[in-house]
Amino acid sequence: MTSLNKLQILLRDLFQFDLSDLDFGIYRLLRLKKDEIEAFLTEQLPQVKHRGS
């Protein structure tokens, strides 16, 4: 498992999309933006080069 995969898993856990009881405040906004966040994690994040490499 690469460091990118670990970061993606960590961010998905952090956003907690799968918890239906979290339907208030910031969690509601994150759920509304789920598709955009997922696109960032799978498409844009892998394209970011490591700084200092």
Summary of the structure (lengths in Angstrom):
residues: 53
radius of gyration: 12.9
end to end distance: 19.6
largest distance: 41.6
contacts: 95
relative contact order: 0.14
helix: 66%
strand: 0%
